[in-house]
Amino acid sequence: MKSRFLRAGAIYGVANVVSAGVPFFLLPVLTRALSPADYGMVINFFLLVTLSTSLAGLSVHGAVSVNWFKRDGIDFPRLVGTALALATASTLICGVLLLGCALGLKLPLDLPPRFWFLAAVNAGATVIVGIRGALWQSQGAVVRAAALQIVAAVLNVGLSLVCVFALSLGGEGRIYGSVVSAVLCATLASWLLFANADARWTAGQGDLRKLLRFGVPLVPYALASALIGTADRFSISSLLGREAVGIYGTAAQIGMAMTILGDALVKAGSPWMFGQMSAAGTKSRLRVVGATYALVPIWLLTALVLWLLLKASGSLLLGAQYAGAIDLSIWFLVGGAVSAVYFNIAGLFFFTSKTEWLSLASLGTAVVAVVLAPALARTYGLTGGALAFLTVQLCALLLSWLLSVWIQPMPWHRPVLALRVLRGSWSE
């Protein structure tokens, strides 16, 4: 088990560093090519992309991944075809709603209306790419799933650089590069699904109901999660302006290093976790508990090491205008460590398909975020916003864990035994 897990973790780690790390990799370039105000526009667009994930795509990639393990007795290719149709329809609906908001509401994002619609397109296309990647992940095709991530990342970076420099589009070029690359990759992912017979050009009402049963309860969860992750940046943008959000967003992008690592581990470990949860017996659940406890100090130590490395070499990473983001990034790195632990707890809700309870935890946390972020940002400026981000991540972890104890009872009260069982299975 150990060798397979380490191999998968290494492959996903490399893929995540390349793919999810696109904003991080572009930092040294964009912070020298763009002013904080222009970079703030880019940050605001991707805030809107994050909010769009609550509706665009309806999280069908997660449903496809879970149903692969329950594929006996269902027409799985038809379900995948239905998922593609639902992802496309929900993306268009989200885009129209956002466009209506841009034209009818005065919101402090300072973005042209076309970018509001494109934010939904970007989010929905990413979900379609995620269907192909999640299915390969569930099928154990680790290299293929990682290769798709890397292709998407390379295209994203390449088109962004072409638009920013060759076409002299500045901050708008970064936005166009991301949208075009997402659409091209979604087209490729769809073709691969049909070419590999993992999807069919049919849709079933039963499949649609199943996907909606999974995805609709996740809408408030996804919206709440988006607010949890962006309330601080919206507060900074509205209270301090686009230039301030450029500095603040740079620090947040640095903190993404922890999210990248946490997501890599979740992708590598979710098949193992679902397998343990499916198995009968107490030992299987003890292994899951032991793994969760063991990761807490590891994530915190990783965050601290990354921050110390950044302090030593930050001037090489960022332009002079963005130097203030280095000290601020410690809050985001520690917050990312907390989020990495939260990902493990969230997996319990996805396994049981009781995602509405995860939505409840996220909604409670979102309320805290919406109230706390503007209050702290107004009082303490950029540091207040970063402190709000960390506090909200802790709140999300605590609420989700408390609900998981009720929804999916686990031996959390036996940490020593859980770690001992995990160590024993790790050596097998």
C-alpha positions in Angstrom: 0.0 0.0 0.0 2.8 2.4 0.9 4.6 2.3 -2.4 1.3 2.8 -4.4 0.3 5.7 -2.2 3.7 7.4 -2.4 3.8 6.9 -6.2 0.3 8.4 -6.7 1.1 11.2 -4.3 4.3 12.1 -6.1 2.6 12.2 -9.5 -0.3 14.2 -8.2 2.0 16.5 -6.3 4.0 17.3 -9.5 0.8 17.8 -11.5 -0.8 20.0 -8.9 2.4 22.1 -8.5 2.3 22.6 -12.3 -1.5 23.1 -12.7 -2.9 24.7 -9.6 0.3 26.6 -9.2 -0.2 28.6 -12.4 -1.0 31.9 -10.5 2.0 31.2 -8.3 4.3 30.6 -11.2 3.0 33.8 -13.0 3.7 36.0 -9.9 7.3 36.9 -10.7 6.2 37.9 -14.2 2.9 39.6 -13.6 4.1 41.6 -10.5 6.8 43.1 -12.7 4.7 43.6 -15.8 1.5 44.9 -14.1 0.8 47.7 -11.6 -0.9 46.7 -8.4 -4.1 48.2 -9.8 -4.0 46.1 -13.0 -3.2 43.0 -11.0 -6.0 43.8 -8.7 -8.4 43.6 -11.7 -7.0 40.1 -12.4 -7.6 39.1 -8.7 -11.2 40.5 -8.9 -11.9 38.4 -12.0 -10.7 35.2 -10.3 -12.8 36.1 -7.2 -15.8 36.1 -9.6 -14.6 32.7 -11.0 -14.5 31.3 -7.5 -18.1 32.5 -6.8 -19.2 31.1 -10.1 -18.2 27.6 -9.0 -21.3 27.5 -6.8 -23.6 27.1 -9.9 -21.5 26.6 -13.0 -21.0 22.9 -13.5 -23.0 21.9 -10.4 -20.0 19.8 -9.1 -20.8 17.0 -11.5 -17.1 15.9 -11.6 -17.5 14.9 -7.9 -20.7 12.9 -8.7 -19.0 11.1 -11.6 -16.0 10.2 -9.4 -18.2 8.8 -6.6 -20.5 6.9 -8.9 -17.6 5.1 -10.5 -17.3 3.1 -7.3 -21.0 2.3 -7.5 -21.1 1.7 -11.3 -22.5 -1.9 -11.0 -26.1 -1.8 -12.0 -26.1 1.7 -13.7 -25.4 2.8 -17.3 -22.2 4.7 -16.4 -21.4 6.2 -19.9 -24.9 7.6 -20.1 -24.5 9.1 -16.6 -21.3 10.8 -17.8 -23.0 12.1 -20.9 -25.8 13.5 -18.8 -23.2 15.1 -16.5 -21.6 16.9 -19.5 -25.0 18.3 -20.6 -25.8 19.4 -17.1 -22.4 21.1 -16.7 -22.9 23.0 -19.9 -26.5 24.1 -19.2 -25.7 25.3 -15.6 -22.7 27.2 -16.9 -24.8 29.2 -19.4 -27.4 29.9 -16.7 -24.7 31.1 -14.3 -23.2 33.3 -17.0 -26.5 35.0 -17.8 -27.2 35.6 -14.1 -23.8 37.1 -13.6 -24.2 39.3 -16.7 -27.5 40.5 -15.3 -25.8 41.4 -12.0 -23.1 43.3 -13.8 -25.6 45.3 -15.8 -28.1 45.8 -13.0 -26.1 46.1 -9.8 -23.4 48.5 -8.7 -20.9 46.1 -7.2 -17.3 47.3 -6.2 -15.4 45.0 -8.5 -14.6 47.4 -11.3 -14.9 44.8 -14.0 -16.5 45.2 -17.5 -19.7 43.2 -17.9 -18.1 40.8 -20.4 -15.8 39.5 -17.7 -18.7 38.6 -15.5 -20.0 36.2 -18.1 -16.5 34.9 -18.9 -16.0 34.1 -15.2 -18.9 31.6 -15.4 -17.5 30.1 -18.6 -14.1 29.7 -17.0 -15.6 28.0 -13.9 -17.8 25.7 -15.9 -15.1 24.7 -18.4 -12.9 23.8 -15.4 -15.6 21.4 -14.1 -15.8 19.7 -17.5 -12.1 19.2 -17.5 -12.5 17.9 -13.9 -14.9 15.2 -15.1 -12.2 13.6 -17.3 -9.6 14.0 -14.6 -11.7 12.7 -11.7 -12.8 9.7 -13.7 -9.2 8.8 -14.6 -8.3 9.3 -10.9 -11.0 6.9 -9.8 -9.9 4.4 -12.4 -6.4 4.5 -11.1 -5.0 6.1 -14.3 -2.8 8.4 -12.3 -0.4 9.4 -15.1 -3.2 10.3 -17.5 -5.0 12.4 -14.9 -1.8 14.2 -14.1 -0.9 14.7 -17.7 -4.3 16.4 -18.3 -3.6 18.8 -15.5 -0.2 19.6 -16.8 -1.4 20.2 -20.4 -4.1 22.6 -19.0 -1.5 24.4 -17.0 1.0 24.8 -19.8 -1.8 26.1 -22.1 -3.0 28.5 -19.4 0.5 30.0 -18.9 1.4 30.1 -22.6 -1.8 31.9 -23.7 -1.7 34.3 -20.7 1.9 35.3 -21.6 1.0 35.7 -25.2 -2.0 37.9 -24.4 -0.1 40.0 -21.8 3.1 40.6 -23.7 2.7 39.8 -27.4 -0.7 41.3 -27.7 0.0 44.0 -25.1 -3.4 43.4 -23.3 -2.0 43.8 -19.8 -4.2 42.5 -17.0 -7.0 41.8 -19.5 -4.6 39.5 -21.3 -4.2 37.3 -18.2 -8.0 37.0 -18.1 -8.4 36.1 -21.7 -5.6 33.6 -21.6 -7.2 31.8 -18.7 -10.7 31.7 -20.3 -9.5 30.5 -23.8 -7.2 27.8 -22.3 -10.1 26.5 -20.1 -12.5 26.3 -23.0 -9.9 24.5 -25.2 -9.1 22.0 -22.4 -12.8 21.4 -21.8 -13.3 20.6 -25.5 -10.3 18.2 -25.4 -11.6 16.5 -22.1 -15.1 16.0 -23.7 -13.6 14.4 -26.8 -11.5 12.1 -24.7 -14.5 11.0 -22.7 -16.4 10.0 -25.8 -13.4 8.6 -27.6 -12.6 6.3 -24.6 -16.3 5.1 -24.4 -16.6 6.7 -20.9 -19.4 8.8 -22.1 -22.3 8.5 -24.6 -24.3 11.1 -26.5 -27.4 10.3 -24.4 -29.0 11.6 -21.3 -31.3 9.9 -18.8 -33.9 11.4 -16.5 -32.8 9.0 -13.7 -29.2 10.0 -14.2 -30.2 13.7 -14.2 -32.1 13.3 -10.9 -29.1 11.5 -9.4 -26.7 14.2 -10.5 -29.0 17.0 -9.3 -29.4 15.1 -6.0 -25.7 15.3 -5.6 -25.0 18.7 -7.0 -28.0 20.9 -5.9 -27.3 20.5 -2.2 -23.7 21.5 -3.0 -24.8 24.8 -4.4 -25.1 26.5 -1.0 -21.9 24.6 0.0 -20.0 25.8 -3.0 -21.4 29.4 -2.6 -20.6 29.4 1.1 -17.1 28.0 0.4 -16.5 30.7 -2.2 -17.6 33.3 0.3 -15.3 31.7 2.9 -12.4 32.0 0.5 -13.1 35.4 -0.9 -15.0 37.5 1.7 -11.7 39.0 2.8 -10.6 39.9 -0.7 -14.0 41.4 -1.5 -13.8 43.4 1.7 -10.3 44.7 0.8 -11.4 45.5 -2.7 -14.4 47.5 -1.6 -12.8 49.3 1.4 -9.2 49.8 0.2 -9.4 49.8 -3.6 -8.1 47.8 -6.5 -4.4 48.6 -5.8 -4.7 47.3 -2.2 -6.3 44.1 -3.4 -3.4 43.6 -5.8 -1.0 43.5 -2.8 -3.3 41.4 -0.7 -4.1 39.0 -3.6 -0.4 38.5 -4.1 0.0 37.3 -0.5 -3.0 35.1 -1.0 -1.5 33.6 -4.1 1.6 32.7 -2.1 -0.6 31.0 0.4 -1.9 28.8 -2.4 1.2 26.7 -2.0 -0.5 24.9 0.9 -3.7 24.5 -1.0 -1.8 22.9 -3.9 -0.1 20.4 -1.6 -3.3 19.6 0.2 -5.3 19.1 -3.0 -2.5 16.8 -4.3 -2.8 14.6 -1.2 -6.6 14.5 -1.3 -6.4 13.4 -5.0 -3.9 10.7 -4.2 -5.6 9.5 -1.0 -9.3 9.7 -1.8 -9.5 6.3 -3.5 -7.7 4.8 -0.5 -10.0 6.7 1.9 -13.2 5.6 0.0 -11.9 2.1 0.0 -11.3 2.2 3.8 -14.8 3.6 4.4 -16.4 1.0 2.2 -14.6 -1.9 4.0 -16.3 -3.4 7.1 -14.5 -3.3 10.4 -13.3 -0.9 13.0 -9.7 -0.9 11.8 -10.5 0.7 8.4 -12.1 3.7 10.1 -9.2 3.9 12.6 -6.8 4.2 9.7 -8.8 7.2 8.3 -8.8 8.9 11.7 -5.1 8.2 12.2 -4.2 9.7 8.9 -6.2 12.8 9.6 -4.6 13.3 13.0 -1.1 12.6 11.6 -1.4 15.3 9.0 -2.2 18.2 11.3 1.4 18.8 12.6 2.8 18.0 9.2 0.7 20.7 7.5 1.5 23.3 10.1 5.3 22.6 9.9 5.2 22.8 6.1 3.5 26.2 6.3 6.2 27.5 8.6 9.0 26.2 6.5 7.6 27.7 3.3 7.2 31.1 5.0 10.8 31.1 6.2 12.0 30.2 2.7 9.9 33.0 1.3 11.4 35.5 3.8 14.9 34.5 2.7 14.2 34.7 -1.1 11.0 36.8 -1.4 12.8 39.6 -3.3 13.6 37.2 -6.1 9.9 36.2 -6.4 8.1 39.5 -6.3 8.6 43.0 -7.8 9.5 45.9 -5.5 5.9 47.2 -5.5 4.7 43.9 -3.9 7.2 43.5 -1.1 4.6 44.0 1.5 2.9 40.8 0.5 5.7 38.7 2.0 5.0 39.3 5.7 1.3 39.1 5.0 1.6 35.6 3.4 2.2 33.8 6.8 -1.6 34.1 7.6 -2.5 32.5 4.2 0.1 29.7 4.5 -1.2 28.7 8.0 -4.8 29.1 6.7 -3.9 26.8 3.9 -2.6 24.3 6.3 -6.0 24.4 8.2 -7.8 24.0 4.8 -5.7 20.9 4.0 -7.0 19.2 7.1 -10.6 20.4 6.3 -10.3 18.6 2.9 -10.0 15.3 4.7 -13.0 15.9 6.8 -15.1 17.0 3.8 -14.3 13.6 2.1 -16.5 11.9 4.7 -19.6 13.9 3.5 -18.8 13.1 -0.1 -18.6 9.4 0.6 -22.0 9.3 2.3 -23.5 11.6 -0.4 -25.0 13.6 2.6 -23.5 16.8 1.1 -26.3 18.9 2.4 -24.8 18.7 5.9 -21.5 19.9 4.5 -23.4 22.8 3.0 -24.8 23.6 6.5 -21.3 23.8 8.0 -20.1 26.0 5.1 -23.1 28.3 5.4 -22.5 28.8 9.1 -18.8 29.6 8.3 -19.8 31.9 5.5 -21.9 34.0 7.8 -18.9 34.4 10.1 -16.7 35.3 7.0 -19.2 37.9 5.7 -19.4 39.6 9.2 -15.8 39.2 10.3 -13.9 40.1 7.1 -15.2 43.6 6.6 -15.0 44.4 10.3 -11.4 43.4 10.6 -10.4 44.9 7.3 -11.9 48.2 8.2 -10.1 48.2 11.6 -6.7 46.7 10.8 -6.4 47.0 7.0 -4.6 44.3 5.0 -3.5 42.5 8.2 -7.1 42.4 9.5 -8.3 40.8 6.2 -5.6 38.1 6.5 -6.5 37.5 10.1 -10.1 37.1 9.1 -9.1 34.5 6.5 -7.3 32.4 9.0 -10.1 32.6 11.6 -12.7 31.6 9.0 -10.6 28.5 7.9 -10.5 27.4 11.6 -14.2 27.9 11.9 -14.9 25.8 8.7 -12.8 23.0 10.0 -14.4 23.0 13.5 -18.0 23.1 12.2 -17.5 20.4 9.5 -15.8 18.1 12.1 -18.6 18.5 14.6 -21.2 17.7 12.0 -19.2 14.7 10.7 -19.2 13.2 14.2 -23.0 13.1 14.0 -23.4 12.2 10.3 -20.5 9.7 10.0 -19.5 8.4 13.4 -15.7 7.8 13.5 -13.4 6.8 16.4 -12.0 10.3 16.8 -11.8 9.8 20.6 -9.1 7.2 20.2 -6.2 9.0 18.5 -3.4 6.9 20.0 -5.0 3.6 18.8 -5.8 5.2 15.4 -2.2 6.2 14.9 -1.0 2.8 15.9 -3.3 1.0 13.5 -2.3 3.4 10.7 1.4 2.8 11.4 0.8 -1.0 11.3 -1.0 -0.8 7.9 1.6 1.6 6.5 4.4 -1.0 7.1 2.5 -3.8 5.3 
